[in-house]
């Protein structure tokens, strides 16, 4: 494309001695030195997943390299994407592209140490791939080699799918054991997506120092395979200078660029300095010190275009780098312009739309300096339009693409048409011509390929034709003079405009007219849309000989690998029939298929699987595998190691308890991965082993307790536990012995003082005997113990409290007891089960039960009757007020709810009639609440681990006083299932912290002036209550005393263990229907989670139990002590 004479004249003014004078004619590729003619003639063609660039190939002395520039914005600064050192190169394929994006390209050359001007800009889009394509990068460049240098132990590979179908990674293999890698996050990669593989080097496996190691990493997929060279250098503590780029190019506008270096060694680089002989080059800083191994540093390189030593045109300088890790240099090139004058250029003098194209691009460029203001004239012809913009500005060395659109429907007659388009600017004017053809109605034959090439295996190929005209092609027939060529069908009719058709062309290599070697024939095509022909070439081989090949002579499974692949290939011609022998060793098997056929140049992978459990003894084993075929036989060796397996750890056995009829044993839990089972043996001597009587076997590692109920009284037994591990290896534990005591017997007649029968249905349990039953209604009873040892009596009757204690009768003694009964309360279920959703706490007064539902979607307070009425009486929706409510309390006609998340207390007034909700904001998270006269006492969590207790006046609904307990480890559950609690006695508040690990209780003066706290060393404090002058603390953890009595100084007095985890002390007092202690059991052993336990006064034992169907969550007792309300599962039950 030639520029106008005006353009050349302007250039001669702007650049009188710029590049042409500098190059002295040695660089004819420079457009500025060729009268406006671009000698590169750069062309960009969109291809599948790539853009192919080609240019004029010229013989030229002094050419060092080509530079390819690219950008996605025609007005933006371009970057060098490729340097080509081959002076004879004439093409380059850019594969690092995304389909659908328009890419712009220019190029230049380096000759005699100087860079030419750049070519005119071209552009195109890549075509979307119809299949997956594997691409691997290290950093931002495609990777062929992964260089770990002397200090890197891991590097990342970016595995991308640059195609359009899903890419499946089939395998990753390495040639060396010192190369390892992480499996990618996904083995299937969608189009345009990527994943990461981290490659690691086991440097401890590299024994030689001052040496280089090379290996390979292969990645195979359905979108191609890649083999990467792995390079590692082992050296003793050295610094190693690496310069990231060898050239810094300053265009006519750049004043500063960064020069990046790095220390690729394995010790610090002590010194590094930069210098230059060019006064127009600046360096900041001039030197650095102590650059750590693996670190980078960026120097700032500046160009002073006002310095007298820099010339108009291209300038070249050198920056020298010296360090204790080596030396290097960087070339600096800079352009200095003579003046600021914009120059307009258009890329094409003619845009020829031909017969079919409807859209083309014209590139407008500013090849001068300064800002170019341009405008394009509107076309006079209606068949041509220009898409916006039609005017604008361009900076120096920038371009913009104009889209011209043709509408042939606006052209009435067939023929050739043209339109001149003018572009005006402050940098000169240019014009170009748009040409378009409108054809007459006709069919036009187009043959897609002019040659069909049949290799030695192909028997059929398709010949594709197309009707490029605008009417139907009536007839189309194919013929050939070669008898070894077949055509199907021979003819077709009525091929619509724009449609394609595929004929099947076959080659018969058995026909006597075809020769061994290369054969050439001709297929002639005749149609009413024109004629054509296609050349057919076919190869016929002299003979067909398959050849068997196996990829590995040895497959070494080592110590850990259980599966490996062997590749069987046909490297010859013809079809290979192969079969692999079945391994003789039981530890090796080959997955199907074990036989099959392979075409020429094809392969199949065999999976070999090792089962080390089938190998009896440790050692190294081998097996030869034979592969037979009609293309020869091959064999390979399979090697495997079996390591010595250590026996499991020995269990430690102890005797937990001994009774006349039972011995309970326990042992330590085995936590090893190889554990398979425990076995318990019993014998008569300390030499007991696995030949004696087997009592117990379990493969559950948690089964570490066993009770032997087959023992007899007054006998001795010895026990030993064995632990079995991998490969059936056993380890014997210690031997323990146990001697059973004598049975206790009950002697004498059990009668009351009047001689009548005893108490009906009362069970009397005497240690060492079966239960006995007393009958009658009550009275005085005498029990005798004639045995040489103490006897223990326990009494129980379901549904009753019994006055008798647990009694011990000394040996050969007797005891007289007065036994009376008190019937336990009645019970009934309140409301239907479906009425309550996530009930978490409960309160009760004389007439009503108040249920707090903690459902996160709809928290509510639900009121039901505590009398004879059934069903829901009232409910209040807490949504918007309280996200996860904590506890509930009732006083008069008002209900109070704590809200830990929102840090507020809700008061619900007139809850039965017309409820109204009022919120009191606090500066801490409240949980436990307790009514004390006119005060609502609140306990909660402050900042950090502080606890807080506060008093709220229920009349004014405001905080009367508040006190912070520092370092109290206050804790509230995320679902408000636990937290700090509070109770009051004689003007003193007692507060627990709610911790699941270390429970604490604090005593706070009612005015909040001071406090005393004690570490209970208890987890899960579940309840606080007052019993006379004592404070009762309950725990829901089975390892603690269930209830602990504290005096007013928080000192322990007495502990009661109920054998059941306690969810709270409901009542403690001498009066009322439930006189004594009433405990609610909650979490813990699932068999003990469903009971109310009545502790008779201070006896320290359960005098009665009421069981429930579901887990007991919370309980409350009415102020008059006459009723207990219980949350059990999703139900509410009333005990009275």
MIMI-479433 format. One record per residue (C-alpha): x, y negated, z. Coordinates in steps of 0.2 Angstrom, whole numbers, plus 5000, padded with zeros to 4 digits. Layout:
XYZ...
REM end
This chain:
500050005000500849834995500649675004500249514995501649394989501049265002501349395016503149425010503449245009502849225027503949365033505449285025505149125035504749215051506149345051507549265040508949375046507949495058508149675056508549675038510149575041510549675056510449845047511349785032510249895021510650055030508850085035507650085020506250155031506049985039504449905032505049735035506549765022505449835008504449695002502949745013502949925006502850055020504150185015503550305028501850335020501250405037499750515036498650585050497550735047496350805061496550995063495851125076496351055093497750955085498250815074499550845060500650705055501650695039502750565031503950535016505450645018507050545012508850585011509750455022511450445030511650385048509850445053509950505071508050535076506250495072505150415085503250455085502150325094500350355100498950265109497050285111496750095109497350015093497549845103498649925117500549955118501050125111502050255119503350365112502650545113504050635103505850615098506350725082508150745080508050835063508350705050507550815036505950835046504350775037502950835049502450845067500950925075500250835091499350975101499150865117497450795111495650805116494350835102493250685099494450555104495250435091497150435091498250295083500050335077501550235071503350295069505050225067506850295065508450275074509950245062511750195066511150165084509750045080507850065079506950015063505249925063503750035065502650105051500850045048499650115060498550275055497250365065496150515066495250635078495650815082494350955077493551045091494251225093493051365091494051485102495051475119496851405118498151425132499151275136500451265150501251105156502551065169502250885175501550795159502550895146502251065138503351195147504551315139505751315153505551295172507151225179507251245198509051165199509951195215508751125227506951175222506151325228504351305221503651215206501951195199501251245182499651165175498751305165497451225154496151275141496251155126495051265116493151265117492751445122493151515140494951555143495251715153496951745161497351925158498951945167500551865175502151955175503951915179505552005174506451975191505952015209506651845215505251765205503551755214501951655210500251615218498651685209497751535202496051475210495151555195495651675181494251605170494551425164493151325155493551225140494451065145494751125162496351175171497051275186498751275195500051415197501351385210502951475205504151515220506051565220506651685234508351605235508851725249508851865236510151775226511751825233513051745222513551565224514051445211513051545198511551515187510151645186508851665172507251755172505551755163503751725167502451785155500651725155499451825144497651775140496251785127496851615121498651665117500251705128501651605134503351655140504351535151506151535155506551525173508151445177508951435195510651365200511451425217512851305223513451265240512851085246513150975231512250815225511750815207511250655197509750665185509250525174507450535169507650445152509150405141508350255133507450095139506550005124506049825127504849765113504649585109503649555125504349665139505449585151505649715164505649905164506050035177507550155176507250315187508550435194508350585205509550685216509250865210510550935222510351015239511250885249511150695250511950585236513050465246513350335233512550275217512950115207512450045190513449925179513349845162514449745150512949655143512649485151510849485145510449645155510049625173510049765186509149765204509849835215511649865209511950015221511050125233511650245246511150415254509850475242509150625250509050795240507450805229507150615231506950485217507350305215506850175203508050025198507349875189508149835173507749655166508149575149508549385149508049325131508649145135510449205138511649145125512349315122510749395116510349375097508749355087508249535081508749695089510049705103510749865110511649875127512250015139511950035158513250155166512750255181514150325193513850435208514550565219513350685210513950645193513950505180512750455166512150315155510550235148510450145132509449975132508649905116507849735116506949635102507049445102505949355090506449195081504749105083502849135086501949165070500449285068500349385051498849475046498949655038497549775031498049955030497150005014496949894998495550014992494350115002493650244990492050324997491950444981490350554979489950604997490850495011489650375020490850305032492750245032493850145043494949995038496349945050496749765053498449725061499449585068501249625062501849455067502049365084500749255093498849285093497949315077496149255075495249345061493549355052492849475039491549415026489849495025489649615010488549544996487949714990486549795000487349964999488849915010488849855028490149825041489849885059490249755073491449675077491649565061492849445070494049435084495849405090497349525090498949515100500649545092500949725086499149765089497749825078495849855077494849975066493349915056491950045051491250025034489550115030488850155013486950185010486750264992484850254994485050074990485850114973484550144960485650204945487050334945488750264942490350184950490150024961491349914969491349764982492749654987492949615006493849465011494749445028495249265034496449225048497649095055499049225049498549225031497049295021496849475014495649565004495249744999494049844988492649964993492250094979490750214979490050334966488250384964488150554954486750604942485650754948486750914945487351064953489251074957490251234960491551224974492651374978493351364996494951464994495851484977496851644983496251804993497751895001497552075006498952135017499352325019497852355030496452245024495152325013493852185012493851995012492551865009492551744995491551584999490751464987489751304990488551204980489251024981487950954970486250874974485051004965484851194965486251304957485151414946486451554942488151604948489051764943490751844947491851964936493552034935494652144923495552234937494652404941495452414959494452254963492652264969491352124970489752124980488552064974489052024956487851874955486651764964485251644960484551484967485951414978485251264986486151094986487451095001487251275004488651405005488751595000490051725004490351864991491252024998492852064988493552234991495252324986495252514982497052564985496652744980496152694962497452744949497652574942498452494958500252514960501352534976501952354981501152194977499752184965498852024957497152004949495951874945494051844949493151734937491651634943490351564931488851454936487751314929488751204941490451234933491651384932493151434943494251574947495151654963496751744963496751914972498451984979498552154987499952264995499952444994501252545005502152694998501752795014500852775031501952815046501352765064502752745077502452765096503252635108503152615127503552445135504452505150505652655153505452635172503952575182504552545200503152525213504352495227503652485245502052395242501352395225499852505222499552475203500552435188500252425169501252515155501052455137500852585123501052515105500952565087502452485079502252575063500952585050499352695049498352755064499252825079498452965089499152965107498853065123499653045140500053195151499153205168500353175182500853335192501053235208499453205218500053035223499952965205498552955194498152865177496552765175495552805159495852805144497252945144497052965125496552865110497052795093497952635089498052535072499652465066500352325076499152355091499352405109498452465124498852445143498752605154498452575173499452685184498852695202499852755217499052825233500452835247499252925259499553085248501353075252501753175268503553115272504452945270505652935256505852885237504852995225504852995206503753075192504053085173502553045162502553105144501653025130501353125114500753065097500853085078502152945078503353035090503453065109504052955123504252975141504452855156504852865175503752815189504652775205503852745223504452715240503552785256504152695272504252775289502652735298502752685317501552775329500252665338500552585355500252685370498652655379498652615398497352715407496652675425495252745436493852615438492752705450492452875458490852945464490353125470489553155453490453035441492152965437492252805427493952765417494552625407496052585396496852445386496152395369497252435354497352285342498452355329497852365311498352545309497152605323495952745319495252815335495452855354495353025361495153065380495653235387495353315405496453445413496753515430498653455432499753305428500253405412498653365404498853345385497853365368497653555371496553525386494653485386494153345374492953225383492753085371493253015354492852845346493452755331492752585338494252495346493152405358492552575366493752575381492652635395492052815398491052895413491353075416489753145423490253325422491253315438490853405454491053335472492653375482493753415466495253335458495453295439496753225428496453125412497553055398497052955382497852965365497852835352497852885334498552775320499052785301499452955294498653035309500052985321499652995339500352915355499952985372499552865386499852885405499053015416497852965430497053075443495353065453494653155468492753155470492053125487490753235496488953225492487853125505486253205510484653145518484053255533482453255543480653215539480253035534478652985543477952825551477752805569475952875569476453025560475652975544476452985526477652845522477552695509476752755493477852725477479352655486480952725479482352765491484052785483485452875494487152875487487553055480485753105479484253095467482952965471481653005485479952925486479052865502477152855502475852765512475652585516477052545528477852575545479352625554480552765547482052855553483452915542484853035547486553065539487353225544488753215532490653175536490553005527489452845526487752855516487052705508485152675506484352555494482452525492481352465477479552455471479052375455478052225458478452205476479652125488480252245502480852185519482152325521483952275518485252385509485752505524487252595527487152745539488752795547489352975546488353095557487152955563485452895560484452725558482652675561481952545549480252445549479752425531478452305524477952255507477452085499476652095481477551995468476651865458475451885444475851825426475051775410475551705393475151525389474651485371474951585355476751625350476751525334476251365344478051335350479551305338481351305346480751275364482251215374481651155391480151145402479351055416477751095426476550995438474951055447473951055431475051055416476551135408477651015397478651105384480151015375480351085357482151055349481651085331482850975321481450935308480050895321480550885339479050875350478350865368476950995369475750995384474751155388473751205403474451275419472751335424471351435415471251335399472051405383472851315368473851155366473151005375474250865368475850835358477050695355478150685339479850625344480550615326481250445323481550425342482650575346483650695334484150835346483250805363484150865379483050895395481350845401480550785418478850735423478250605436476450565438475650535420477350495412478550615404480450575402481650655389483550625387484250595370486150625370486450585351485450425352486150375369484350335376482950395388481250405381479750375393478050445386476650365396474850435397475450595388473750675390472650535384473450405373475250425373476550285370478450305368479650175376481550195374482850135386484550115378486150175387488050155385488250345387487550505381486250565394485850755397485250815414483750715422482950735439481450645448481950575465480450475472480450315462482050345453482450455438484250515440485250545424486950635421487850625405489450605395490350435394491950395384493250535382493050665395492250545408490550595417489250465421487750465433486450335434484850285443483350225432481850135441480350225435479250075438480249945429481050075418482849995419484550055426484650015445486450075446487750175436489350255440490850335430491650495435493450485427494250645419492650745423492750855407490950805403490350905388488650915379488251055366487951005348486151075349485951005367485951185374487051135388487750985397487950885413486550915427486050815442485050835458484850735474484950765493484850625507485350485496486850575488486850635470487750795465488250815446488950955436490050925420489251055408490951125402490951305395492751325401493151235418491551185428491651035440490450965453490550785459489650705474489250525471488550405484486750345479487350165477488750225465490150155475491250315476491350495472492150665477492450795464492950985465493551095451492451255453493651355441491951415434491351415416489551385411488751295426486951325423485951245438486051135453484851145468484751095486484451225500484351145517485951055520486851165506487151135488486851285476487751305460487351435447488351505433487851595417489551685416489551865421491351845428490851725442489751735457488051705451487551575465488851485476488351395492489351235495489251125510489050935509490950915507490851035492491751175501491151355497490151435510489551595502489351675485487951785479488251895464486551945456487452065443486551955430487151785422486051645430485251515419484751405434484151405452482251375451481851365469482751375486481751355502480951445517479151395513477951425498477351575489479151615483480051585499481951625497482851595480482151615463483451635449483151635430484351745420484851685403486451725392487551875394487252055394485752075382484952205394484952075408484351915399482451935401482151925420481551825435482551875450481851845468483351845481482551885498483051735509484951745512485151935510486251915495485352045484483952055472482352095481481252095466481252075447479952015434480552075416480051985400480052045382481151915375482651815381482351695395482851515390482351405404481151395419480351275430479351285447477851175452478051045466476951145477477951305474476451395468476851425450478351455439478351415420479551515409480151495391480451675384480951675366479651575357478351605371477851515387477351625402476551565418477051665434475851635449
REM end
